[in-house]
Amino acid sequence: MAIERETYVKEYTSDQESTKVDFETIKNSDIVCVIPGSPASGGVHVALGWASANQKQIEIFLNRNKRYSPMVTGLSEIANVQYHYYETDYSNEVIELICTSIEMYLNEVDNE
């Protein structure tokens, strides 16, 4: 969200504006895809909270070889979460997993 809004680091919006826009973006989305990072990204964790509170479909992509907060790995107990695991950061494997999960979600929505 932020990288696109801030024109790939060419422009910067205020903390207040960024927070409002990011919250509204999640609120208006159907699906939220995240890579939480290890070490954790605080912004991604906040986005996960907003997505779960707004009952969004959440797709979480985790590196199989890293450890994550129990709040991430246990989120499926209270929210619509699908976990996807990959081996190598910043790889085509991750991109393919994200694209496949979005395609699967869209197919499910079309079949409802």
PDB file as gemmi writes it, atoms N, CA and C in Angstrom:
CRYST1    1.000    1.000    1.000  90.00  90.00  90.00 P 1                      
ATOM      1  N   MET A   1       0.819  -1.182   0.000  1.00  0.00           N  
ATOM      2  CA  MET A   1       0.000   0.000   0.000  1.00  0.00           C  
ATOM      3  C   MET A   1       0.867   1.252   0.000  1.00  0.00           C  
ATOM      4  N   ALA A   2       1.765   1.345   0.959  1.00  0.00           N  
ATOM      5  CA  ALA A   2       2.574   2.554   1.096  1.00  0.00           C  
ATOM      6  C   ALA A   2       3.482   2.771  -0.102  1.00  0.00           C  
ATOM      7  N   ILE A   3       4.068   1.712  -0.609  1.00  0.00           N  
ATOM      8  CA  ILE A   3       5.025   1.884  -1.706  1.00  0.00           C  
ATOM      9  C   ILE A   3       4.346   2.462  -2.940  1.00  0.00           C  
ATOM     10  N   GLU A   4       3.130   2.032  -3.225  1.00  0.00           N  
ATOM     11  CA  GLU A   4       2.407   2.575  -4.371  1.00  0.00           C  
ATOM     12  C   GLU A   4       1.952   4.002  -4.096  1.00  0.00           C  
ATOM     13  N   ARG A   5       1.388   4.230  -2.900  1.00  0.00           N  
ATOM     14  CA  ARG A   5       0.890   5.554  -2.537  1.00  0.00           C  
ATOM     15  C   ARG A   5       2.000   6.596  -2.568  1.00  0.00           C  
ATOM     16  N   GLU A   6       3.175   6.201  -2.145  1.00  0.00           N  
ATOM     17  CA  GLU A   6       4.288   7.146  -2.069  1.00  0.00           C  
ATOM     18  C   GLU A   6       5.118   7.132  -3.334  1.00  0.00           C  
ATOM     19  N   THR A   7       4.531   6.687  -4.423  1.00  0.00           N  
ATOM     20  CA  THR A   7       5.144   6.689  -5.742  1.00  0.00           C  
ATOM     21  C   THR A   7       6.547   6.104  -5.705  1.00  0.00           C  
ATOM     22  N   TYR A   8       6.634   4.928  -5.095  1.00  0.00           N  
ATOM     23  CA  TYR A   8       7.891   4.195  -5.034  1.00  0.00           C  
ATOM     24  C   TYR A   8       9.018   5.062  -4.479  1.00  0.00           C  
ATOM     25  N   VAL A   9       8.745   5.704  -3.359  1.00  0.00           N  
ATOM     26  CA  VAL A   9       9.666   6.497  -2.541  1.00  0.00           C  
ATOM     27  C   VAL A   9       9.985   7.868  -3.142  1.00  0.00           C  
ATOM     28  N   LYS A  10       9.307   8.278  -4.192  1.00  0.00           N  
ATOM     29  CA  LYS A  10       9.549   9.602  -4.773  1.00  0.00           C  
ATOM     30  C   LYS A  10       8.812  10.692  -4.014  1.00  0.00           C  
ATOM     31  N   GLU A  11       7.717  10.335  -3.362  1.00  0.00           N  
ATOM     32  CA  GLU A  11       6.929  11.281  -2.581  1.00  0.00           C  
ATOM     33  C   GLU A  11       6.658  10.645  -1.222  1.00  0.00           C  
ATOM     34  N   TYR A  12       6.435  11.461  -0.225  1.00  0.00           N  
ATOM     35  CA  TYR A  12       6.134  10.923   1.105  1.00  0.00           C  
ATOM     36  C   TYR A  12       4.856  11.562   1.612  1.00  0.00           C  
ATOM     37  N   THR A  13       3.991  10.766   2.203  1.00  0.00           N  
ATOM     38  CA  THR A  13       2.796  11.305   2.839  1.00  0.00           C  
ATOM     39  C   THR A  13       3.002  11.260   4.345  1.00  0.00           C  
ATOM     40  N   SER A  14       2.248  12.077   5.046  1.00  0.00           N  
ATOM     41  CA  SER A  14       2.404  12.150   6.505  1.00  0.00           C  
ATOM     42  C   SER A  14       1.991  10.831   7.151  1.00  0.00           C  
ATOM     43  N   ASP A  15       2.456  10.630   8.369  1.00  0.00           N  
ATOM     44  CA  ASP A  15       2.079   9.442   9.138  1.00  0.00           C  
ATOM     45  C   ASP A  15       0.561   9.352   9.272  1.00  0.00           C  
ATOM     46  N   GLN A  16      -0.067  10.483   9.553  1.00  0.00           N  
ATOM     47  CA  GLN A  16      -1.511  10.505   9.743  1.00  0.00           C  
ATOM     48  C   GLN A  16      -2.240  10.133   8.451  1.00  0.00           C  
ATOM     49  N   GLU A  17      -1.833  10.709   7.351  1.00  0.00           N  
ATOM     50  CA  GLU A  17      -2.465  10.421   6.062  1.00  0.00           C  
ATOM     51  C   GLU A  17      -2.217   8.969   5.656  1.00  0.00           C  
ATOM     52  N   SER A  18      -1.000   8.495   5.838  1.00  0.00           N  
ATOM     53  CA  SER A  18      -0.678   7.102   5.505  1.00  0.00           C  
ATOM     54  C   SER A  18      -1.545   6.131   6.283  1.00  0.00           C  
ATOM     55  N   THR A  19      -1.716   6.392   7.563  1.00  0.00           N  
ATOM     56  CA  THR A  19      -2.510   5.504   8.407  1.00  0.00           C  
ATOM     57  C   THR A  19      -3.963   5.476   7.946  1.00  0.00           C  
ATOM     58  N   LYS A  20      -4.534   6.640   7.682  1.00  0.00           N  
ATOM     59  CA  LYS A  20      -5.925   6.705   7.216  1.00  0.00           C  
ATOM     60  C   LYS A  20      -6.101   5.969   5.892  1.00  0.00           C  
ATOM     61  N   VAL A  21      -5.212   6.218   4.954  1.00  0.00           N  
ATOM     62  CA  VAL A  21      -5.319   5.602   3.629  1.00  0.00           C  
ATOM     63  C   VAL A  21      -5.146   4.086   3.722  1.00  0.00           C  
ATOM     64  N   ASP A  22      -4.161   3.642   4.479  1.00  0.00           N  
ATOM     65  CA  ASP A  22      -3.938   2.201   4.616  1.00  0.00           C  
ATOM     66  C   ASP A  22      -5.135   1.512   5.271  1.00  0.00           C  
ATOM     67  N   PHE A  23      -5.704   2.118   6.309  1.00  0.00           N  
ATOM     68  CA  PHE A  23      -6.864   1.531   6.972  1.00  0.00           C  
ATOM     69  C   PHE A  23      -8.041   1.446   6.005  1.00  0.00           C  
ATOM     70  N   GLU A  24      -8.317   2.523   5.282  1.00  0.00           N  
ATOM     71  CA  GLU A  24      -9.430   2.528   4.327  1.00  0.00           C  
ATOM     72  C   GLU A  24      -9.199   1.518   3.204  1.00  0.00           C  
ATOM     73  N   THR A  25      -7.956   1.373   2.776  1.00  0.00           N  
ATOM     74  CA  THR A  25      -7.635   0.408   1.720  1.00  0.00           C  
ATOM     75  C   THR A  25      -7.965  -1.006   2.194  1.00  0.00           C  
ATOM     76  N   ILE A  26      -7.570  -1.335   3.399  1.00  0.00           N  
ATOM     77  CA  ILE A  26      -7.874  -2.668   3.940  1.00  0.00           C  
ATOM     78  C   ILE A  26      -9.379  -2.826   4.139  1.00  0.00           C  
ATOM     79  N   LYS A  27     -10.017  -1.811   4.677  1.00  0.00           N  
ATOM     80  CA  LYS A  27     -11.452  -1.866   4.924  1.00  0.00           C  
ATOM     81  C   LYS A  27     -12.237  -2.122   3.633  1.00  0.00           C  
ATOM     82  N   ASN A  28     -11.762  -1.577   2.520  1.00  0.00           N  
ATOM     83  CA  ASN A  28     -12.458  -1.692   1.244  1.00  0.00           C  
ATOM     84  C   ASN A  28     -11.983  -2.862   0.392  1.00  0.00           C  
ATOM     85  N   SER A  29     -11.060  -3.650   0.891  1.00  0.00           N  
ATOM     86  CA  SER A  29     -10.526  -4.772   0.110  1.00  0.00           C  
ATOM     87  C   SER A  29     -11.319  -6.041   0.378  1.00  0.00           C  
ATOM     88  N   ASP A  30     -11.180  -6.996  -0.519  1.00  0.00           N  
ATOM     89  CA  ASP A  30     -11.789  -8.310  -0.345  1.00  0.00           C  
ATOM     90  C   ASP A  30     -10.794  -9.301   0.247  1.00  0.00           C  
ATOM     91  N   ILE A  31      -9.538  -9.125  -0.096  1.00  0.00           N  
ATOM     92  CA  ILE A  31      -8.481 -10.048   0.307  1.00  0.00           C  
ATOM     93  C   ILE A  31      -7.243  -9.230   0.662  1.00  0.00           C  
ATOM     94  N   VAL A  32      -6.519  -9.680   1.679  1.00  0.00           N  
ATOM     95  CA  VAL A  32      -5.293  -9.010   2.103  1.00  0.00           C  
ATOM     96  C   VAL A  32      -4.173 -10.047   2.085  1.00  0.00           C  
ATOM     97  N   CYS A  33      -3.123  -9.763   1.309  1.00  0.00           N  
ATOM     98  CA  CYS A  33      -1.963 -10.649   1.207  1.00  0.00           C  
ATOM     99  C   CYS A  33      -0.792  -9.985   1.912  1.00  0.00           C  
ATOM    100  N   VAL A  34      -0.129 -10.722   2.816  1.00  0.00           N  
ATOM    101  CA  VAL A  34       0.988 -10.134   3.563  1.00  0.00           C  
ATOM    102  C   VAL A  34       2.162 -11.097   3.660  1.00  0.00           C  
ATOM    103  N   ILE A  35       3.337 -10.492   3.702  1.00  0.00           N  
ATOM    104  CA  ILE A  35       4.575 -11.190   4.036  1.00  0.00           C  
ATOM    105  C   ILE A  35       5.059 -10.505   5.313  1.00  0.00           C  
ATOM    106  N   PRO A  36       4.839 -11.126   6.477  1.00  0.00           N  
ATOM    107  CA  PRO A  36       5.120 -10.456   7.747  1.00  0.00           C  
ATOM    108  C   PRO A  36       6.582 -10.067   7.974  1.00  0.00           C  
ATOM    109  N   GLY A  37       7.502 -10.799   7.416  1.00  0.00           N  
ATOM    110  CA  GLY A  37       8.910 -10.498   7.629  1.00  0.00           C  
ATOM    111  C   GLY A  37       9.424 -11.084   8.930  1.00  0.00           C  
ATOM    112  N   SER A  38      10.708 -11.312   8.927  1.00  0.00           N  
ATOM    113  CA  SER A  38      11.392 -11.802  10.108  1.00  0.00           C  
ATOM    114  C   SER A  38      12.783 -11.178  10.091  1.00  0.00           C  
ATOM    115  N   PRO A  39      13.050 -10.156  10.909  1.00  0.00           N  
ATOM    116  CA  PRO A  39      12.238  -9.702  12.031  1.00  0.00           C  
ATOM    117  C   PRO A  39      10.922  -9.070  11.566  1.00  0.00           C  
ATOM    118  N   ALA A  40      10.003  -8.994  12.489  1.00  0.00           N  
ATOM    119  CA  ALA A  40       8.646  -8.542  12.215  1.00  0.00           C  
ATOM    120  C   ALA A  40       8.584  -7.105  11.734  1.00  0.00           C  
ATOM    121  N   SER A  41       7.635  -6.865  10.828  1.00  0.00           N  
ATOM    122  CA  SER A  41       7.312  -5.513  10.390  1.00  0.00           C  
ATOM    123  C   SER A  41       6.101  -5.045  11.182  1.00  0.00           C  
ATOM    124  N   GLY A  42       6.280  -4.015  11.985  1.00  0.00           N  
ATOM    125  CA  GLY A  42       5.174  -3.505  12.787  1.00  0.00           C  
ATOM    126  C   GLY A  42       3.985  -3.081  11.953  1.00  0.00           C  
ATOM    127  N   GLY A  43       4.238  -2.464  10.806  1.00  0.00           N  
ATOM    128  CA  GLY A  43       3.145  -2.029   9.937  1.00  0.00           C  
ATOM    129  C   GLY A  43       2.328  -3.186   9.410  1.00  0.00           C  
ATOM    130  N   VAL A  44       2.988  -4.276   9.053  1.00  0.00           N  
ATOM    131  CA  VAL A  44       2.271  -5.454   8.564  1.00  0.00           C  
ATOM    132  C   VAL A  44       1.424  -6.044   9.681  1.00  0.00           C  
ATOM    133  N   HIS A  45       1.939  -6.056  10.891  1.00  0.00           N  
ATOM    134  CA  HIS A  45       1.177  -6.599  12.014  1.00  0.00           C  
ATOM    135  C   HIS A  45      -0.057  -5.752  12.301  1.00  0.00           C  
ATOM    136  N   VAL A  46       0.066  -4.441  12.175  1.00  0.00           N  
ATOM    137  CA  VAL A  46      -1.100  -3.569  12.341  1.00  0.00           C  
ATOM    138  C   VAL A  46      -2.115  -3.863  11.238  1.00  0.00           C  
ATOM    139  N   ALA A  47      -1.635  -4.009  10.005  1.00  0.00           N  
ATOM    140  CA  ALA A  47      -2.521  -4.320   8.881  1.00  0.00           C  
ATOM    141  C   ALA A  47      -3.242  -5.650   9.101  1.00  0.00           C  
ATOM    142  N   LEU A  48      -2.549  -6.635   9.660  1.00  0.00           N  
ATOM    143  CA  LEU A  48      -3.187  -7.917   9.971  1.00  0.00           C  
ATOM    144  C   LEU A  48      -4.310  -7.728  10.995  1.00  0.00           C  
ATOM    145  N   GLY A  49      -4.083  -6.876  11.967  1.00  0.00           N  
ATOM    146  CA  GLY A  49      -5.118  -6.585  12.964  1.00  0.00           C  
ATOM    147  C   GLY A  49      -6.331  -5.934  12.326  1.00  0.00           C  
ATOM    148  N   TRP A  50      -6.097  -4.958  11.465  1.00  0.00           N  
ATOM    149  CA  TRP A  50      -7.208  -4.299  10.780  1.00  0.00           C  
ATOM    150  C   TRP A  50      -7.966  -5.287   9.898  1.00  0.00           C  
ATOM    151  N   ALA A  51      -7.227  -6.119   9.171  1.00  0.00           N  
ATOM    152  CA  ALA A  51      -7.860  -7.086   8.266  1.00  0.00           C  
ATOM    153  C   ALA A  51      -8.697  -8.094   9.049  1.00  0.00           C  
ATOM    154  N   SER A  52      -8.161  -8.594  10.143  1.00  0.00           N  
ATOM    155  CA  SER A  52      -8.920  -9.573  10.928  1.00  0.00           C  
ATOM    156  C   SER A  52     -10.135  -8.915  11.579  1.00  0.00           C  
ATOM    157  N   ALA A  53     -10.001  -7.701  12.081  1.00  0.00           N  
ATOM    158  CA  ALA A  53     -11.129  -6.996  12.698  1.00  0.00           C  
ATOM    159  C   ALA A  53     -12.226  -6.693  11.686  1.00  0.00           C  
ATOM    160  N   ASN A  54     -11.843  -6.513  10.433  1.00  0.00           N  
ATOM    161  CA  ASN A  54     -12.807  -6.235   9.369  1.00  0.00           C  
ATOM    162  C   ASN A  54     -13.242  -7.496   8.630  1.00  0.00           C  
ATOM    163  N   GLN A  55     -12.892  -8.652   9.166  1.00  0.00           N  
ATOM    164  CA  GLN A  55     -13.298  -9.958   8.644  1.00  0.00           C  
ATOM    165  C   GLN A  55     -12.933 -10.153   7.168  1.00  0.00           C  
ATOM    166  N   LYS A  56     -11.717  -9.769   6.822  1.00  0.00           N  
ATOM    167  CA  LYS A  56     -11.221  -9.942   5.455  1.00  0.00           C  
ATOM    168  C   LYS A  56     -10.568 -11.316   5.304  1.00  0.00           C  
ATOM    169  N   GLN A  57     -10.542 -11.806   4.082  1.00  0.00           N  
ATOM    170  CA  GLN A  57      -9.761 -13.007   3.787  1.00  0.00           C  
ATOM    171  C   GLN A  57      -8.295 -12.602   3.842  1.00  0.00           C  
ATOM    172  N   ILE A  58      -7.500 -13.331   4.610  1.00  0.00           N  
ATOM    173  CA  ILE A  58      -6.087 -12.987   4.784  1.00  0.00           C  
ATOM    174  C   ILE A  58      -5.233 -14.138   4.270  1.00  0.00           C  
ATOM    175  N   GLU A  59      -4.305 -13.805   3.404  1.00  0.00           N  
ATOM    176  CA  GLU A  59      -3.344 -14.769   2.876  1.00  0.00           C  
ATOM    177  C   GLU A  59      -1.979 -14.363   3.423  1.00  0.00           C  
ATOM    178  N   ILE A  60      -1.375 -15.248   4.215  1.00  0.00           N  
ATOM    179  CA  ILE A  60      -0.087 -14.938   4.844  1.00  0.00           C  
ATOM    180  C   ILE A  60       0.987 -15.832   4.244  1.00  0.00           C  
ATOM    181  N   PHE A  61       2.073 -15.211   3.815  1.00  0.00           N  
ATOM    182  CA  PHE A  61       3.178 -15.918   3.169  1.00  0.00           C  
ATOM    183  C   PHE A  61       4.382 -15.912   4.104  1.00  0.00           C  
ATOM    184  N   LEU A  62       4.811 -17.123   4.473  1.00  0.00           N  
ATOM    185  CA  LEU A  62       5.862 -17.285   5.476  1.00  0.00           C  
ATOM    186  C   LEU A  62       7.028 -18.091   4.921  1.00  0.00           C  
ATOM    187  N   ASN A  63       8.229 -17.649   5.234  1.00  0.00           N  
ATOM    188  CA  ASN A  63       9.428 -18.413   4.884  1.00  0.00           C  
ATOM    189  C   ASN A  63       9.495 -19.608   5.831  1.00  0.00           C  
ATOM    190  N   ARG A  64       9.540 -20.778   5.261  1.00  0.00           N  
ATOM    191  CA  ARG A  64       9.526 -22.017   6.033  1.00  0.00           C  
ATOM    192  C   ARG A  64      10.699 -22.100   7.021  1.00  0.00           C  
ATOM    193  N   ASN A  65      11.784 -21.382   6.753  1.00  0.00           N  
ATOM    194  CA  ASN A  65      13.002 -21.485   7.561  1.00  0.00           C  
ATOM    195  C   ASN A  65      13.130 -20.389   8.620  1.00  0.00           C  
ATOM    196  N   LYS A  66      12.073 -19.587   8.817  1.00  0.00           N  
ATOM    197  CA  LYS A  66      12.141 -18.494   9.792  1.00  0.00           C  
ATOM    198  C   LYS A  66      11.049 -18.643  10.839  1.00  0.00           C  
ATOM    199  N   ARG A  67      11.242 -17.940  11.946  1.00  0.00           N  
ATOM    200  CA  ARG A  67      10.267 -17.972  13.042  1.00  0.00           C  
ATOM    201  C   ARG A  67       9.458 -16.677  13.006  1.00  0.00           C  
ATOM    202  N   TYR A  68       8.186 -16.803  13.377  1.00  0.00           N  
ATOM    203  CA  TYR A  68       7.284 -15.660  13.353  1.00  0.00           C  
ATOM    204  C   TYR A  68       6.550 -15.557  14.685  1.00  0.00           C  
ATOM    205  N   SER A  69       6.007 -14.403  14.927  1.00  0.00           N  
ATOM    206  CA  SER A  69       5.235 -14.166  16.139  1.00  0.00           C  
ATOM    207  C   SER A  69       4.061 -15.139  16.218  1.00  0.00           C  
ATOM    208  N   PRO A  70       3.790 -15.662  17.403  1.00  0.00           N  
ATOM    209  CA  PRO A  70       2.609 -16.512  17.574  1.00  0.00           C  
ATOM    210  C   PRO A  70       1.310 -15.788  17.205  1.00  0.00           C  
ATOM    211  N   MET A  71       1.314 -14.474  17.268  1.00  0.00           N  
ATOM    212  CA  MET A  71       0.128 -13.707  16.883  1.00  0.00           C  
ATOM    213  C   MET A  71      -0.124 -13.814  15.376  1.00  0.00           C  
ATOM    214  N   VAL A  72       0.928 -14.086  14.608  1.00  0.00           N  
ATOM    215  CA  VAL A  72       0.787 -14.315  13.167  1.00  0.00           C  
ATOM    216  C   VAL A  72       0.425 -15.767  12.907  1.00  0.00           C  
ATOM    217  N   THR A  73       1.175 -16.676  13.473  1.00  0.00           N  
ATOM    218  CA  THR A  73       0.967 -18.098  13.190  1.00  0.00           C  
ATOM    219  C   THR A  73      -0.299 -18.645  13.842  1.00  0.00           C  
ATOM    220  N   GLY A  74      -0.845 -17.958  14.817  1.00  0.00           N  
ATOM    221  CA  GLY A  74      -2.076 -18.394  15.459  1.00  0.00           C  
ATOM    222  C   GLY A  74      -3.310 -17.615  15.036  1.00  0.00           C  
ATOM    223  N   LEU A  75      -3.152 -16.650  14.142  1.00  0.00           N  
ATOM    224  CA  LEU A  75      -4.260 -15.777  13.747  1.00  0.00           C  
ATOM    225  C   LEU A  75      -5.428 -16.543  13.134  1.00  0.00           C  
ATOM    226  N   SER A  76      -5.151 -17.689  12.541  1.00  0.00           N  
ATOM    227  CA  SER A  76      -6.221 -18.471  11.906  1.00  0.00           C  
ATOM    228  C   SER A  76      -7.255 -18.971  12.912  1.00  0.00           C  
ATOM    229  N   GLU A  77      -6.944 -18.916  14.188  1.00  0.00           N  
ATOM    230  CA  GLU A  77      -7.909 -19.326  15.210  1.00  0.00           C  
ATOM    231  C   GLU A  77      -9.068 -18.343  15.344  1.00  0.00           C  
ATOM    232  N   ILE A  78      -8.854 -17.093  14.930  1.00  0.00           N  
ATOM    233  CA  ILE A  78      -9.911 -16.088  15.089  1.00  0.00           C  
ATOM    234  C   ILE A  78     -10.267 -15.364  13.794  1.00  0.00           C  
ATOM    235  N   ALA A  79      -9.569 -15.674  12.704  1.00  0.00           N  
ATOM    236  CA  ALA A  79      -9.791 -14.941  11.448  1.00  0.00           C  
ATOM    237  C   ALA A  79      -9.710 -15.887  10.253  1.00  0.00           C  
ATOM    238  N   ASN A  80     -10.186 -15.412   9.104  1.00  0.00           N  
ATOM    239  CA  ASN A  80     -10.101 -16.157   7.848  1.00  0.00           C  
ATOM    240  C   ASN A  80      -8.689 -16.060   7.293  1.00  0.00           C  
ATOM    241  N   VAL A  81      -7.865 -17.022   7.625  1.00  0.00           N  
ATOM    242  CA  VAL A  81      -6.449 -16.981   7.241  1.00  0.00           C  
ATOM    243  C   VAL A  81      -6.058 -18.261   6.514  1.00  0.00           C  
ATOM    244  N   GLN A  82      -5.308 -18.079   5.440  1.00  0.00           N  
ATOM    245  CA  GLN A  82      -4.655 -19.187   4.746  1.00  0.00           C  
ATOM    246  C   GLN A  82      -3.156 -18.913   4.819  1.00  0.00           C  
ATOM    247  N   TYR A  83      -2.397 -19.928   5.206  1.00  0.00           N  
ATOM    248  CA  TYR A  83      -0.946 -19.798   5.281  1.00  0.00           C  
ATOM    249  C   TYR A  83      -0.330 -20.446   4.049  1.00  0.00           C  
ATOM    250  N   HIS A  84       0.714 -19.804   3.538  1.00  0.00           N  
ATOM    251  CA  HIS A  84       1.462 -20.313   2.393  1.00  0.00           C  
ATOM    252  C   HIS A  84       2.946 -20.245   2.762  1.00  0.00           C  
ATOM    253  N   TYR A  85       3.665 -21.312   2.469  1.00  0.00           N  
ATOM    254  CA  TYR A  85       5.074 -21.385   2.876  1.00  0.00           C  
ATOM    255  C   TYR A  85       5.979 -21.432   1.654  1.00  0.00           C  
ATOM    256  N   TYR A  86       7.105 -20.746   1.769  1.00  0.00           N  
ATOM    257  CA  TYR A  86       8.092 -20.728   0.693  1.00  0.00           C  
ATOM    258  C   TYR A  86       9.482 -20.943   1.283  1.00  0.00           C  
ATOM    259  N   GLU A  87      10.428 -21.214   0.411  1.00  0.00           N  
ATOM    260  CA  GLU A  87      11.804 -21.517   0.833  1.00  0.00           C  
ATOM    261  C   GLU A  87      12.746 -20.316   0.724  1.00  0.00           C  
ATOM    262  N   THR A  88      12.599 -19.513  -0.337  1.00  0.00           N  
ATOM    263  CA  THR A  88      13.576 -18.461  -0.623  1.00  0.00           C  
ATOM    264  C   THR A  88      12.912 -17.093  -0.702  1.00  0.00           C  
ATOM    265  N   ASP A  89      13.401 -16.134   0.108  1.00  0.00           N  
ATOM    266  CA  ASP A  89      12.882 -14.764   0.069  1.00  0.00           C  
ATOM    267  C   ASP A  89      13.114 -14.140  -1.300  1.00  0.00           C  
ATOM    268  N   TYR A  90      12.214 -13.234  -1.677  1.00  0.00           N  
ATOM    269  CA  TYR A  90      12.336 -12.448  -2.911  1.00  0.00           C  
ATOM    270  C   TYR A  90      12.536 -13.323  -4.143  1.00  0.00           C  
ATOM    271  N   SER A  91      11.793 -14.405  -4.224  1.00  0.00           N  
ATOM    272  CA  SER A  91      11.968 -15.345  -5.325  1.00  0.00           C  
ATOM    273  C   SER A  91      10.699 -15.433  -6.170  1.00  0.00           C  
ATOM    274  N   ASN A  92      10.840 -16.034  -7.350  1.00  0.00           N  
ATOM    275  CA  ASN A  92       9.679 -16.283  -8.198  1.00  0.00           C  
ATOM    276  C   ASN A  92       8.680 -17.186  -7.488  1.00  0.00           C  
ATOM    277  N   GLU A  93       9.183 -18.054  -6.620  1.00  0.00           N  
ATOM    278  CA  GLU A  93       8.319 -18.943  -5.851  1.00  0.00           C  
ATOM    279  C   GLU A  93       7.306 -18.132  -5.044  1.00  0.00           C  
ATOM    280  N   VAL A  94       7.748 -17.058  -4.412  1.00  0.00           N  
ATOM    281  CA  VAL A  94       6.865 -16.218  -3.602  1.00  0.00           C  
ATOM    282  C   VAL A  94       5.830 -15.538  -4.495  1.00  0.00           C  
ATOM    283  N   ILE A  95       6.285 -14.998  -5.603  1.00  0.00           N  
ATOM    284  CA  ILE A  95       5.372 -14.319  -6.541  1.00  0.00           C  
ATOM    285  C   ILE A  95       4.320 -15.301  -7.046  1.00  0.00           C  
ATOM    286  N   GLU A  96       4.743 -16.491  -7.401  1.00  0.00           N  
ATOM    287  CA  GLU A  96       3.803 -17.503  -7.895  1.00  0.00           C  
ATOM    288  C   GLU A  96       2.800 -17.892  -6.803  1.00  0.00           C  
ATOM    289  N   LEU A  97       3.250 -18.037  -5.567  1.00  0.00           N  
ATOM    290  CA  LEU A  97       2.342 -18.355  -4.464  1.00  0.00           C  
ATOM    291  C   LEU A  97       1.287 -17.264  -4.282  1.00  0.00           C  
ATOM    292  N   ILE A  98       1.724 -16.020  -4.334  1.00  0.00           N  
ATOM    293  CA  ILE A  98       0.789 -14.899  -4.169  1.00  0.00           C  
ATOM    294  C   ILE A  98      -0.228 -14.882  -5.305  1.00  0.00           C  
ATOM    295  N   CYS A  99       0.242 -15.004  -6.535  1.00  0.00           N  
ATOM    296  CA  CYS A  99      -0.663 -14.997  -7.696  1.00  0.00           C  
ATOM    297  C   CYS A  99      -1.646 -16.154  -7.634  1.00  0.00           C  
ATOM    298  N   THR A 100      -1.163 -17.333  -7.272  1.00  0.00           N  
ATOM    299  CA  THR A 100      -2.033 -18.510  -7.179  1.00  0.00           C  
ATOM    300  C   THR A 100      -3.082 -18.327  -6.097  1.00  0.00           C  
ATOM    301  N   SER A 101      -2.699 -17.775  -4.951  1.00  0.00           N  
ATOM    302  CA  SER A 101      -3.671 -17.601  -3.864  1.00  0.00           C  
ATOM    303  C   SER A 101      -4.750 -16.592  -4.268  1.00  0.00           C  
ATOM    304  N   ILE A 102      -4.373 -15.547  -4.972  1.00  0.00           N  
ATOM    305  CA  ILE A 102      -5.363 -14.560  -5.431  1.00  0.00           C  
ATOM    306  C   ILE A 102      -6.292 -15.195  -6.466  1.00  0.00           C  
ATOM    307  N   GLU A 103      -5.725 -15.946  -7.403  1.00  0.00           N  
ATOM    308  CA  GLU A 103      -6.541 -16.627  -8.409  1.00  0.00           C  
ATOM    309  C   GLU A 103      -7.528 -17.584  -7.753  1.00  0.00           C  
ATOM    310  N   MET A 104      -7.079 -18.341  -6.770  1.00  0.00           N  
ATOM    311  CA  MET A 104      -7.958 -19.284  -6.073  1.00  0.00           C  
ATOM    312  C   MET A 104      -9.088 -18.542  -5.357  1.00  0.00           C  
ATOM    313  N   TYR A 105      -8.751 -17.439  -4.721  1.00  0.00           N  
ATOM    314  CA  TYR A 105      -9.767 -16.641  -4.038  1.00  0.00           C  
ATOM    315  C   TYR A 105     -10.802 -16.123  -5.036  1.00  0.00           C  
ATOM    316  N   LEU A 106     -10.336 -15.578  -6.154  1.00  0.00           N  
ATOM    317  CA  LEU A 106     -11.250 -15.049  -7.160  1.00  0.00           C  
ATOM    318  C   LEU A 106     -12.143 -16.134  -7.744  1.00  0.00           C  
ATOM    319  N   ASN A 107     -11.594 -17.320  -7.946  1.00  0.00           N  
ATOM    320  CA  ASN A 107     -12.388 -18.439  -8.447  1.00  0.00           C  
ATOM    321  C   ASN A 107     -13.473 -18.830  -7.444  1.00  0.00           C  
ATOM    322  N   GLU A 108     -13.128 -18.831  -6.164  1.00  0.00           N  
ATOM    323  CA  GLU A 108     -14.118 -19.138  -5.123  1.00  0.00           C  
ATOM    324  C   GLU A 108     -15.239 -18.115  -5.120  1.00  0.00           C  
ATOM    325  N   VAL A 109     -14.876 -16.839  -5.238  1.00  0.00           N  
ATOM    326  CA  VAL A 109     -15.870 -15.770  -5.235  1.00  0.00           C  
ATOM    327  C   VAL A 109     -16.773 -15.896  -6.462  1.00  0.00           C  
ATOM    328  N   ASP A 110     -16.193 -16.204  -7.608  1.00  0.00           N  
ATOM    329  CA  ASP A 110     -16.979 -16.360  -8.840  1.00  0.00           C  
ATOM    330  C   ASP A 110     -17.942 -17.527  -8.763  1.00  0.00           C  
ATOM    331  N   ASN A 111     -17.591 -18.563  -7.998  1.00  0.00           N  
ATOM    332  CA  ASN A 111     -18.430 -19.759  -7.898  1.00  0.00           C  
ATOM    333  C   ASN A 111     -19.500 -19.658  -6.813  1.00  0.00           C  
ATOM    334  N   GLU A 112     -19.506 -18.572  -6.074  1.00  0.00           N  
ATOM    335  CA  GLU A 112     -20.518 -18.420  -5.010  1.00  0.00           C  
ATOM    336  C   GLU A 112     -21.830 -17.916  -5.570  1.00  0.00           C  
TER     337      GLU A 112                                                      
END                                                                             
